[in-house]
Amino acid sequence: MVVRVIEAILYFEALGRTRLAVEDRVRKTSRGLEGSRLDVKRLEVGEVIEEPELDPLRFSALLEARVEGGLEDLVEVVARYGPTLVEILRPGRLELRAEDLSRLLLGLSRTISDLVEGDIQVPVPLSLKEIPVPQVGFDEEELWEMIYQDRGILYGLSLRLPEEIAEDTLLKLLLLEGCGVNSIEARDLDGGSEFRLEVVSPFESLFAVVFKYRPFSLNVIEPEVFDITAPELQNALSDLGSFVNSLLMGEDLQKAYERDTFSFKLV
């Protein structure tokens, strides 16, 4: 894989129940960045502030890091420290080979698996019942258009999911992620199921499927070489960072923002 230097700004928001907890997370994030393979060009840390209306996470601090490095190293840092926003400064476009992307995404899946112990938890929205089960399978012309006209990516992956995620449920969930399923095979396991799928989707959707569902195998099939734009990479990494941040903060984060939203509506 040819390593091209990516320049980016990572924006972190450290939240906590106490001032000490926020200071600790800022310190760990700063040390993690400086100890990573990324070249940290600038690191700015804001003061810890207190906002009682955001209780239980009433303390917060902002951290901004301007970094340079390879794509794999950037993805690793985002997956470990969870910035709330990633801004890609350069390059405007990044070319990748299929095998390099496959390796990158499997590495991401392993990193998230290390962060989240135990079985995969897949939230199923209540509105899912209202969505019809999408079709499975596309003809050659449809696949060609999705890949070479709409810049989609065709890939195979294998997932192990809890037993409450039936095949029809998975198809609907993937539809919500922006994925089309070309083929699917299911096998019952003790306490769950194993799914082997061939899927076509945009890059951002593929990225999201990897960090949410943590496939144990993945192979990008077509195209053999493709490019990712800066906005596409920026969106994918920002979504990853927000996902990791929610894992690190747990239920406290949801409660804080629910209260903040309610307070905003009362004004």
FITI-356295 format. One record per residue (C-alpha): residue number from 1; x, z, y; residue in one letter. Coordinates in Angstrom, 2 decimals, always signed. Example, Ala and Ser with C-alpha at 12.3 -4.5 7.8 and 13.67 -1.06 7.14 Angstrom:
REM FITI-356295
<site><n>1</n><east>+12.30</east><up>+7.80</up><north>-4.50</north><res>A</res></site>
<site><n>2</n><east>+13.67</east><up>+7.14</up><north>-1.06</north><res>S</res></site>
REM end
This chain:
REM FITI-356295
<site><n>1</n><east>+0.00</east><up>+0.00</up><north>+0.00</north><res>M</res></site>
<site><n>2</n><east>+1.45</east><up>-1.08</up><north>+3.33</north><res>V</res></site>
<site><n>3</n><east>+1.32</east><up>+1.95</up><north>+5.62</north><res>V</res></site>
<site><n>4</n><east>+0.10</east><up>+1.10</up><north>+9.09</north><res>R</res></site>
<site><n>5</n><east>+0.28</east><up>+3.77</up><north>+11.74</north><res>V</res></site>
<site><n>6</n><east>-3.11</east><up>+4.99</up><north>+12.89</north><res>I</res></site>
<site><n>7</n><east>-3.41</east><up>+6.86</up><north>+16.17</north><res>E</res></site>
<site><n>8</n><east>-6.39</east><up>+9.17</up><north>+16.46</north><res>A</res></site>
<site><n>9</n><east>-7.76</east><up>+12.19</up><north>+18.28</north><res>I</res></site>
<site><n>10</n><east>-9.31</east><up>+14.94</up><north>+16.16</north><res>L</res></site>
<site><n>11</n><east>-11.81</east><up>+17.25</up><north>+17.81</north><res>Y</res></site>
<site><n>12</n><east>-12.47</east><up>+20.61</up><north>+16.13</north><res>F</res></site>
<site><n>13</n><east>-15.04</east><up>+23.27</up><north>+16.92</north><res>E</res></site>
<site><n>14</n><east>-14.20</east><up>+26.60</up><north>+15.29</north><res>A</res></site>
<site><n>15</n><east>-17.25</east><up>+28.84</up><north>+14.94</north><res>L</res></site>
<site><n>16</n><east>-17.46</east><up>+32.42</up><north>+13.73</north><res>G</res></site>
<site><n>17</n><east>-19.31</east><up>+35.71</up><north>+13.70</north><res>R</res></site>
<site><n>18</n><east>-16.38</east><up>+37.45</up><north>+15.36</north><res>T</res></site>
<site><n>19</n><east>-13.65</east><up>+36.55</up><north>+17.81</north><res>R</res></site>
<site><n>20</n><east>-11.08</east><up>+37.37</up><north>+15.14</north><res>L</res></site>
<site><n>21</n><east>-12.66</east><up>+34.92</up><north>+12.67</north><res>A</res></site>
<site><n>22</n><east>-12.49</east><up>+32.09</up><north>+15.21</north><res>V</res></site>
<site><n>23</n><east>-8.89</east><up>+32.88</up><north>+16.13</north><res>E</res></site>
<site><n>24</n><east>-8.01</east><up>+32.89</up><north>+12.43</north><res>D</res></site>
<site><n>25</n><east>-9.59</east><up>+29.49</up><north>+11.81</north><res>R</res></site>
<site><n>26</n><east>-7.90</east><up>+27.99</up><north>+14.88</north><res>V</res></site>
<site><n>27</n><east>-4.57</east><up>+29.36</up><north>+13.69</north><res>R</res></site>
<site><n>28</n><east>-5.04</east><up>+27.97</up><north>+10.16</north><res>K</res></site>
<site><n>29</n><east>-6.12</east><up>+24.56</up><north>+11.49</north><res>T</res></site>
<site><n>30</n><east>-3.18</east><up>+24.39</up><north>+13.90</north><res>S</res></site>
<site><n>31</n><east>-0.68</east><up>+25.33</up><north>+11.19</north><res>R</res></site>
<site><n>32</n><east>-2.30</east><up>+22.90</up><north>+8.77</north><res>G</res></site>
<site><n>33</n><east>-1.99</east><up>+20.04</up><north>+11.23</north><res>L</res></site>
<site><n>34</n><east>+1.61</east><up>+20.85</up><north>+12.07</north><res>E</res></site>
<site><n>35</n><east>+2.48</east><up>+21.18</up><north>+8.38</north><res>G</res></site>
<site><n>36</n><east>+0.79</east><up>+17.91</up><north>+7.39</north><res>S</res></site>
<site><n>37</n><east>+2.43</east><up>+14.51</up><north>+7.07</north><res>R</res></site>
<site><n>38</n><east>+0.79</east><up>+13.45</up><north>+10.33</north><res>L</res></site>
<site><n>39</n><east>+2.85</east><up>+13.31</up><north>+13.51</north><res>D</res></site>
<site><n>40</n><east>+1.09</east><up>+15.68</up><north>+15.94</north><res>V</res></site>
<site><n>41</n><east>+1.63</east><up>+14.25</up><north>+19.42</north><res>K</res></site>
<site><n>42</n><east>-0.50</east><up>+16.78</up><north>+21.27</north><res>R</res></site>
<site><n>43</n><east>-2.32</east><up>+19.96</up><north>+20.30</north><res>L</res></site>
<site><n>44</n><east>-4.61</east><up>+21.74</up><north>+22.75</north><res>E</res></site>
<site><n>45</n><east>-6.54</east><up>+24.92</up><north>+21.97</north><res>V</res></site>
<site><n>46</n><east>-9.32</east><up>+26.21</up><north>+24.19</north><res>G</res></site>
<site><n>47</n><east>-10.22</east><up>+29.82</up><north>+24.82</north><res>E</res></site>
<site><n>48</n><east>-12.59</east><up>+31.67</up><north>+22.51</north><res>V</res></site>
<site><n>49</n><east>-16.00</east><up>+31.92</up><north>+24.17</north><res>I</res></site>
<site><n>50</n><east>-19.05</east><up>+33.98</up><north>+23.27</north><res>E</res></site>
<site><n>51</n><east>-22.60</east><up>+32.60</up><north>+23.28</north><res>E</res></site>
<site><n>52</n><east>-25.07</east><up>+35.25</up><north>+22.02</north><res>P</res></site>
<site><n>53</n><east>-27.86</east><up>+32.67</up><north>+21.72</north><res>E</res></site>
<site><n>54</n><east>-25.91</east><up>+31.02</up><north>+18.88</north><res>L</res></site>
<site><n>55</n><east>-25.88</east><up>+34.21</up><north>+16.81</north><res>D</res></site>
<site><n>56</n><east>-24.74</east><up>+34.61</up><north>+14.01</north><res>P</res></site>
<site><n>57</n><east>-21.95</east><up>+32.19</up><north>+15.02</north><res>L</res></site>
<site><n>58</n><east>-21.74</east><up>+33.48</up><north>+18.57</north><res>R</res></site>
<site><n>59</n><east>-17.98</east><up>+32.91</up><north>+19.00</north><res>F</res></site>
<site><n>60</n><east>-16.39</east><up>+29.47</up><north>+19.25</north><res>S</res></site>
<site><n>61</n><east>-13.28</east><up>+27.63</up><north>+20.36</north><res>A</res></site>
<site><n>62</n><east>-12.37</east><up>+23.97</up><north>+20.72</north><res>L</res></site>
<site><n>63</n><east>-9.20</east><up>+22.40</up><north>+19.40</north><res>L</res></site>
<site><n>64</n><east>-8.04</east><up>+18.85</up><north>+20.15</north><res>E</res></site>
<site><n>65</n><east>-5.20</east><up>+17.10</up><north>+18.35</north><res>A</res></site>
<site><n>66</n><east>-3.72</east><up>+13.68</up><north>+19.02</north><res>R</res></site>
<site><n>67</n><east>-2.07</east><up>+12.48</up><north>+15.83</north><res>V</res></site>
<site><n>68</n><east>-0.36</east><up>+9.47</up><north>+14.29</north><res>E</res></site>
<site><n>69</n><east>+0.15</east><up>+8.61</up><north>+10.65</north><res>G</res></site>
<site><n>70</n><east>-0.99</east><up>+6.68</up><north>+7.61</north><res>G</res></site>
<site><n>71</n><east>-4.58</east><up>+6.37</up><north>+6.47</north><res>L</res></site>
<site><n>72</n><east>-4.16</east><up>+8.55</up><north>+3.36</north><res>E</res></site>
<site><n>73</n><east>-2.61</east><up>+11.37</up><north>+5.40</north><res>D</res></site>
<site><n>74</n><east>-5.35</east><up>+11.15</up><north>+8.03</north><res>L</res></site>
<site><n>75</n><east>-8.11</east><up>+11.27</up><north>+5.42</north><res>V</res></site>
<site><n>76</n><east>-6.41</east><up>+14.26</up><north>+3.75</north><res>E</res></site>
<site><n>77</n><east>-6.32</east><up>+16.24</up><north>+7.01</north><res>V</res></site>
<site><n>78</n><east>-9.94</east><up>+15.43</up><north>+7.88</north><res>V</res></site>
<site><n>79</n><east>-11.06</east><up>+16.43</up><north>+4.37</north><res>A</res></site>
<site><n>80</n><east>-9.22</east><up>+19.76</up><north>+4.51</north><res>R</res></site>
<site><n>81</n><east>-9.90</east><up>+20.95</up><north>+8.06</north><res>Y</res></site>
<site><n>82</n><east>-13.22</east><up>+19.34</up><north>+9.03</north><res>G</res></site>
<site><n>83</n><east>-13.03</east><up>+18.04</up><north>+12.60</north><res>P</res></site>
<site><n>84</n><east>-16.47</east><up>+17.55</up><north>+14.11</north><res>T</res></site>
<site><n>85</n><east>-15.43</east><up>+14.21</up><north>+15.63</north><res>L</res></site>
<site><n>86</n><east>-12.68</east><up>+11.67</up><north>+15.00</north><res>V</res></site>
<site><n>87</n><east>-11.72</east><up>+9.06</up><north>+17.59</north><res>E</res></site>
<site><n>88</n><east>-9.60</east><up>+6.12</up><north>+16.41</north><res>I</res></site>
<site><n>89</n><east>-7.35</east><up>+4.80</up><north>+19.19</north><res>L</res></site>
<site><n>90</n><east>-5.46</east><up>+2.13</up><north>+17.22</north><res>R</res></site>
<site><n>91</n><east>-5.33</east><up>-0.21</up><north>+15.42</north><res>P</res></site>
<site><n>92</n><east>-8.59</east><up>-2.00</up><north>+16.14</north><res>G</res></site>
<site><n>93</n><east>-8.67</east><up>-3.32</up><north>+12.58</north><res>R</res></site>
<site><n>94</n><east>-7.05</east><up>-2.20</up><north>+9.34</north><res>L</res></site>
<site><n>95</n><east>-6.54</east><up>-4.44</up><north>+6.28</north><res>E</res></site>
<site><n>96</n><east>-6.77</east><up>-2.88</up><north>+2.83</north><res>L</res></site>
<site><n>97</n><east>-6.44</east><up>-4.11</up><north>-0.73</north><res>R</res></site>
<site><n>98</n><east>-9.11</east><up>-3.15</up><north>-3.25</north><res>A</res></site>
<site><n>99</n><east>-6.73</east><up>-1.12</up><north>-5.44</north><res>E</res></site>
<site><n>100</n><east>-5.44</east><up>+0.82</up><north>-2.43</north><res>D</res></site>
<site><n>101</n><east>-8.94</east><up>+1.76</up><north>-1.32</north><res>L</res></site>
<site><n>102</n><east>-9.84</east><up>+2.80</up><north>-4.88</north><res>S</res></site>
<site><n>103</n><east>-6.85</east><up>+5.14</up><north>-5.00</north><res>R</res></site>
<site><n>104</n><east>-7.57</east><up>+6.52</up><north>-1.53</north><res>L</res></site>
<site><n>105</n><east>-11.20</east><up>+7.31</up><north>-2.35</north><res>L</res></site>
<site><n>106</n><east>-10.41</east><up>+8.95</up><north>-5.70</north><res>L</res></site>
<site><n>107</n><east>-7.92</east><up>+11.14</up><north>-3.86</north><res>G</res></site>
<site><n>108</n><east>-10.65</east><up>+12.07</up><north>-1.39</north><res>L</res></site>
<site><n>109</n><east>-13.00</east><up>+12.93</up><north>-4.26</north><res>S</res></site>
<site><n>110</n><east>-10.37</east><up>+15.26</up><north>-5.76</north><res>R</res></site>
<site><n>111</n><east>-9.72</east><up>+16.93</up><north>-2.40</north><res>T</res></site>
<site><n>112</n><east>-13.42</east><up>+17.68</up><north>-1.89</north><res>I</res></site>
<site><n>113</n><east>-13.68</east><up>+18.92</up><north>-5.49</north><res>S</res></site>
<site><n>114</n><east>-10.82</east><up>+21.35</up><north>-4.78</north><res>D</res></site>
<site><n>115</n><east>-12.64</east><up>+22.55</up><north>-1.67</north><res>L</res></site>
<site><n>116</n><east>-16.02</east><up>+22.95</up><north>-3.38</north><res>V</res></site>
<site><n>117</n><east>-15.86</east><up>+24.90</up><north>-6.61</north><res>E</res></site>
<site><n>118</n><east>-18.57</east><up>+24.49</up><north>-9.22</north><res>G</res></site>
<site><n>119</n><east>-21.18</east><up>+21.83</up><north>-9.84</north><res>D</res></site>
<site><n>120</n><east>-22.21</east><up>+19.21</up><north>-7.31</north><res>I</res></site>
<site><n>121</n><east>-25.19</east><up>+20.30</up><north>-5.25</north><res>Q</res></site>
<site><n>122</n><east>-27.28</east><up>+17.35</up><north>-4.06</north><res>V</res></site>
<site><n>123</n><east>-29.97</east><up>+18.21</up><north>-1.50</north><res>P</res></site>
<site><n>124</n><east>-33.13</east><up>+16.20</up><north>-2.18</north><res>V</res></site>
<site><n>125</n><east>-35.32</east><up>+15.65</up><north>+0.90</north><res>P</res></site>
<site><n>126</n><east>-39.04</east><up>+16.26</up><north>+0.50</north><res>L</res></site>
<site><n>127</n><east>-39.77</east><up>+12.78</up><north>+1.84</north><res>S</res></site>
<site><n>128</n><east>-38.02</east><up>+11.24</up><north>-1.18</north><res>L</res></site>
<site><n>129</n><east>-41.29</east><up>+11.21</up><north>-3.14</north><res>K</res></site>
<site><n>130</n><east>-42.74</east><up>+8.76</up><north>-0.63</north><res>E</res></site>
<site><n>131</n><east>-39.95</east><up>+6.23</up><north>-1.15</north><res>I</res></site>
<site><n>132</n><east>-40.54</east><up>+3.61</up><north>-3.87</north><res>P</res></site>
<site><n>133</n><east>-37.85</east><up>+3.26</up><north>-6.51</north><res>V</res></site>
<site><n>134</n><east>-35.57</east><up>+0.42</up><north>-5.34</north><res>P</res></site>
<site><n>135</n><east>-34.85</east><up>-2.58</up><north>-7.51</north><res>Q</res></site>
<site><n>136</n><east>-31.72</east><up>-2.65</up><north>-9.64</north><res>V</res></site>
<site><n>137</n><east>-29.71</east><up>-5.85</up><north>-9.94</north><res>G</res></site>
<site><n>138</n><east>-28.87</east><up>-8.80</up><north>-7.71</north><res>F</res></site>
<site><n>139</n><east>-28.22</east><up>-12.44</up><north>-8.50</north><res>D</res></site>
<site><n>140</n><east>-24.86</east><up>-14.07</up><north>-7.74</north><res>E</res></site>
<site><n>141</n><east>-26.04</east><up>-15.59</up><north>-4.47</north><res>E</res></site>
<site><n>142</n><east>-27.38</east><up>-12.25</up><north>-3.21</north><res>E</res></site>
<site><n>143</n><east>-24.13</east><up>-10.50</up><north>-4.09</north><res>L</res></site>
<site><n>144</n><east>-22.06</east><up>-13.21</up><north>-2.42</north><res>W</res></site>
<site><n>145</n><east>-24.07</east><up>-12.90</up><north>+0.79</north><res>E</res></site>
<site><n>146</n><east>-23.87</east><up>-9.09</up><north>+0.81</north><res>M</res></site>
<site><n>147</n><east>-20.10</east><up>-9.13</up><north>+0.26</north><res>I</res></site>
<site><n>148</n><east>-18.83</east><up>-12.15</up><north>+2.16</north><res>Y</res></site>
<site><n>149</n><east>-21.43</east><up>-12.53</up><north>+4.90</north><res>Q</res></site>
<site><n>150</n><east>-22.53</east><up>-8.92</up><north>+5.48</north><res>D</res></site>
<site><n>151</n><east>-19.07</east><up>-7.39</up><north>+4.81</north><res>R</res></site>
<site><n>152</n><east>-20.27</east><up>-5.29</up><north>+1.90</north><res>G</res></site>
<site><n>153</n><east>-18.05</east><up>-3.84</up><north>-0.83</north><res>I</res></site>
<site><n>154</n><east>-18.85</east><up>-4.11</up><north>-4.55</north><res>L</res></site>
<site><n>155</n><east>-17.57</east><up>-1.18</up><north>-6.61</north><res>Y</res></site>
<site><n>156</n><east>-18.09</east><up>+0.63</up><north>-9.88</north><res>G</res></site>
<site><n>157</n><east>-18.20</east><up>+4.42</up><north>-10.10</north><res>L</res></site>
<site><n>158</n><east>-19.05</east><up>+7.22</up><north>-12.50</north><res>S</res></site>
<site><n>159</n><east>-20.87</east><up>+10.40</up><north>-11.49</north><res>L</res></site>
<site><n>160</n><east>-21.69</east><up>+13.68</up><north>-13.21</north><res>R</res></site>
<site><n>161</n><east>-24.81</east><up>+15.20</up><north>-11.66</north><res>L</res></site>
<site><n>162</n><east>-27.10</east><up>+18.18</up><north>-12.38</north><res>P</res></site>
<site><n>163</n><east>-30.10</east><up>+17.61</up><north>-14.63</north><res>E</res></site>
<site><n>164</n><east>-32.60</east><up>+17.73</up><north>-11.74</north><res>E</res></site>
<site><n>165</n><east>-31.16</east><up>+14.44</up><north>-10.44</north><res>I</res></site>
<site><n>166</n><east>-32.99</east><up>+11.89</up><north>-12.57</north><res>A</res></site>
<site><n>167</n><east>-32.15</east><up>+8.18</up><north>-12.51</north><res>E</res></site>
<site><n>168</n><east>-35.00</east><up>+7.28</up><north>-10.14</north><res>D</res></site>
<site><n>169</n><east>-34.01</east><up>+10.13</up><north>-7.82</north><res>T</res></site>
<site><n>170</n><east>-30.41</east><up>+8.92</up><north>-7.70</north><res>L</res></site>
<site><n>171</n><east>-31.52</east><up>+5.36</up><north>-6.93</north><res>L</res></site>
<site><n>172</n><east>-33.58</east><up>+6.61</up><north>-3.99</north><res>K</res></site>
<site><n>173</n><east>-30.76</east><up>+8.82</up><north>-2.71</north><res>L</res></site>
<site><n>174</n><east>-28.32</east><up>+5.91</up><north>-2.82</north><res>L</res></site>
<site><n>175</n><east>-30.83</east><up>+3.75</up><north>-0.98</north><res>L</res></site>
<site><n>176</n><east>-30.90</east><up>+6.35</up><north>+1.81</north><res>L</res></site>
<site><n>177</n><east>-27.10</east><up>+6.12</up><north>+1.96</north><res>E</res></site>
<site><n>178</n><east>-27.34</east><up>+2.36</up><north>+2.51</north><res>G</res></site>
<site><n>179</n><east>-26.38</east><up>+1.35</up><north>-1.03</north><res>C</res></site>
<site><n>180</n><east>-27.78</east><up>-1.30</up><north>-3.34</north><res>G</res></site>
<site><n>181</n><east>-27.40</east><up>-0.71</up><north>-7.08</north><res>V</res></site>
<site><n>182</n><east>-26.48</east><up>-3.73</up><north>-9.19</north><res>N</res></site>
<site><n>183</n><east>-26.46</east><up>-1.85</up><north>-12.51</north><res>S</res></site>
<site><n>184</n><east>-26.89</east><up>+1.70</up><north>-13.78</north><res>I</res></site>
<site><n>185</n><east>-26.38</east><up>+3.44</up><north>-17.13</north><res>E</res></site>
<site><n>186</n><east>-27.28</east><up>+7.07</up><north>-17.78</north><res>A</res></site>
<site><n>187</n><east>-26.08</east><up>+9.45</up><north>-20.48</north><res>R</res></site>
<site><n>188</n><east>-27.36</east><up>+12.98</up><north>-21.04</north><res>D</res></site>
<site><n>189</n><east>-24.86</east><up>+15.81</up><north>-20.87</north><res>L</res></site>
<site><n>190</n><east>-25.21</east><up>+19.54</up><north>-21.43</north><res>D</res></site>
<site><n>191</n><east>-26.93</east><up>+20.68</up><north>-18.23</north><res>G</res></site>
<site><n>192</n><east>-26.74</east><up>+17.34</up><north>-16.48</north><res>G</res></site>
<site><n>193</n><east>-26.26</east><up>+13.59</up><north>-16.70</north><res>S</res></site>
<site><n>194</n><east>-23.47</east><up>+11.07</up><north>-16.41</north><res>E</res></site>
<site><n>195</n><east>-24.21</east><up>+7.88</up><north>-14.49</north><res>F</res></site>
<site><n>196</n><east>-22.13</east><up>+4.71</up><north>-14.50</north><res>R</res></site>
<site><n>197</n><east>-23.08</east><up>+2.39</up><north>-11.69</north><res>L</res></site>
<site><n>198</n><east>-22.13</east><up>-0.83</up><north>-9.98</north><res>E</res></site>
<site><n>199</n><east>-22.99</east><up>-0.57</up><north>-6.30</north><res>V</res></site>
<site><n>200</n><east>-22.70</east><up>-2.72</up><north>-3.17</north><res>V</res></site>
<site><n>201</n><east>-22.64</east><up>-1.14</up><north>+0.27</north><res>S</res></site>
<site><n>202</n><east>-20.91</east><up>-1.08</up><north>+3.66</north><res>P</res></site>
<site><n>203</n><east>-17.63</east><up>+0.82</up><north>+3.94</north><res>F</res></site>
<site><n>204</n><east>-19.21</east><up>+3.85</up><north>+5.67</north><res>E</res></site>
<site><n>205</n><east>-21.78</east><up>+4.20</up><north>+2.87</north><res>S</res></site>
<site><n>206</n><east>-19.11</east><up>+3.97</up><north>+0.17</north><res>L</res></site>
<site><n>207</n><east>-17.10</east><up>+6.65</up><north>+1.96</north><res>F</res></site>
<site><n>208</n><east>-20.13</east><up>+8.96</up><north>+2.21</north><res>A</res></site>
<site><n>209</n><east>-21.02</east><up>+8.52</up><north>-1.47</north><res>V</res></site>
<site><n>210</n><east>-17.49</east><up>+9.58</up><north>-2.42</north><res>V</res></site>
<site><n>211</n><east>-17.38</east><up>+12.82</up><north>-0.46</north><res>F</res></site>
<site><n>212</n><east>-21.00</east><up>+13.78</up><north>-1.24</north><res>K</res></site>
<site><n>213</n><east>-21.10</east><up>+12.88</up><north>-4.96</north><res>Y</res></site>
<site><n>214</n><east>-17.39</east><up>+13.21</up><north>-5.91</north><res>R</res></site>
<site><n>215</n><east>-17.10</east><up>+10.41</up><north>-8.52</north><res>P</res></site>
<site><n>216</n><east>-14.59</east><up>+11.00</up><north>-11.32</north><res>F</res></site>
<site><n>217</n><east>-13.84</east><up>+7.28</up><north>-11.54</north><res>S</res></site>
<site><n>218</n><east>-14.10</east><up>+4.51</up><north>-8.96</north><res>L</res></site>
<site><n>219</n><east>-12.99</east><up>+0.91</up><north>-8.89</north><res>N</res></site>
<site><n>220</n><east>-13.42</east><up>-1.47</up><north>-5.95</north><res>V</res></site>
<site><n>221</n><east>-14.26</east><up>-4.88</up><north>-7.46</north><res>I</res></site>
<site><n>222</n><east>-14.79</east><up>-7.24</up><north>-4.52</north><res>E</res></site>
<site><n>223</n><east>-13.45</east><up>-8.35</up><north>-2.14</north><res>P</res></site>
<site><n>224</n><east>-9.82</east><up>-8.08</up><north>-3.19</north><res>E</res></site>
<site><n>225</n><east>-8.69</east><up>-7.77</up><north>+0.42</north><res>V</res></site>
<site><n>226</n><east>-10.88</east><up>-6.68</up><north>+3.32</north><res>F</res></site>
<site><n>227</n><east>-10.61</east><up>-5.17</up><north>+6.75</north><res>D</res></site>
<site><n>228</n><east>-12.06</east><up>-2.02</up><north>+8.28</north><res>I</res></site>
<site><n>229</n><east>-12.74</east><up>-1.91</up><north>+12.00</north><res>T</res></site>
<site><n>230</n><east>-11.83</east><up>+1.09</up><north>+14.14</north><res>A</res></site>
<site><n>231</n><east>-15.52</east><up>+1.98</up><north>+14.73</north><res>P</res></site>
<site><n>232</n><east>-16.22</east><up>+1.84</up><north>+10.97</north><res>E</res></site>
<site><n>233</n><east>-13.28</east><up>+4.12</up><north>+10.19</north><res>L</res></site>
<site><n>234</n><east>-14.19</east><up>+6.41</up><north>+13.08</north><res>Q</res></site>
<site><n>235</n><east>-17.77</east><up>+6.79</up><north>+11.83</north><res>N</res></site>
<site><n>236</n><east>-16.70</east><up>+7.39</up><north>+8.24</north><res>A</res></site>
<site><n>237</n><east>-14.12</east><up>+10.04</up><north>+9.16</north><res>L</res></site>
<site><n>238</n><east>-16.44</east><up>+11.79</up><north>+11.62</north><res>S</res></site>
<site><n>239</n><east>-19.14</east><up>+12.02</up><north>+8.93</north><res>D</res></site>
<site><n>240</n><east>-16.56</east><up>+13.39</up><north>+6.49</north><res>L</res></site>
<site><n>241</n><east>-15.36</east><up>+15.95</up><north>+9.02</north><res>G</res></site>
<site><n>242</n><east>-18.90</east><up>+17.13</up><north>+9.77</north><res>S</res></site>
<site><n>243</n><east>-19.62</east><up>+17.41</up><north>+6.05</north><res>F</res></site>
<site><n>244</n><east>-16.49</east><up>+19.49</up><north>+5.43</north><res>V</res></site>
<site><n>245</n><east>-17.22</east><up>+21.67</up><north>+8.46</north><res>N</res></site>
<site><n>246</n><east>-20.69</east><up>+22.42</up><north>+7.08</north><res>S</res></site>
<site><n>247</n><east>-19.13</east><up>+23.40</up><north>+3.74</north><res>L</res></site>
<site><n>248</n><east>-16.64</east><up>+25.71</up><north>+5.43</north><res>L</res></site>
<site><n>249</n><east>-19.29</east><up>+27.42</up><north>+7.55</north><res>M</res></site>
<site><n>250</n><east>-22.10</east><up>+27.51</up><north>+4.98</north><res>G</res></site>
<site><n>251</n><east>-25.61</east><up>+28.68</up><north>+5.86</north><res>E</res></site>
<site><n>252</n><east>-24.42</east><up>+30.36</up><north>+9.07</north><res>D</res></site>
<site><n>253</n><east>-23.87</east><up>+26.95</up><north>+10.67</north><res>L</res></site>
<site><n>254</n><east>-27.41</east><up>+25.78</up><north>+9.92</north><res>Q</res></site>
<site><n>255</n><east>-28.91</east><up>+29.02</up><north>+11.26</north><res>K</res></site>
<site><n>256</n><east>-26.90</east><up>+28.82</up><north>+14.47</north><res>A</res></site>
<site><n>257</n><east>-27.90</east><up>+25.26</up><north>+15.26</north><res>Y</res></site>
<site><n>258</n><east>-31.52</east><up>+25.86</up><north>+14.32</north><res>E</res></site>
<site><n>259</n><east>-31.58</east><up>+28.71</up><north>+16.82</north><res>R</res></site>
<site><n>260</n><east>-29.80</east><up>+26.62</up><north>+19.45</north><res>D</res></site>
<site><n>261</n><east>-32.31</east><up>+23.79</up><north>+19.01</north><res>T</res></site>
<site><n>262</n><east>-35.23</east><up>+26.21</up><north>+19.28</north><res>F</res></site>
<site><n>263</n><east>-33.77</east><up>+27.76</up><north>+22.44</north><res>S</res></site>
<site><n>264</n><east>-33.32</east><up>+24.32</up><north>+23.95</north><res>F</res></site>
<site><n>265</n><east>-36.97</east><up>+23.48</up><north>+23.32</north><res>K</res></site>
<site><n>266</n><east>-38.09</east><up>+26.66</up><north>+25.08</north><res>L</res></site>
<site><n>267</n><east>-36.29</east><up>+25.80</up><north>+28.32</north><res>V</res></site>
REM end
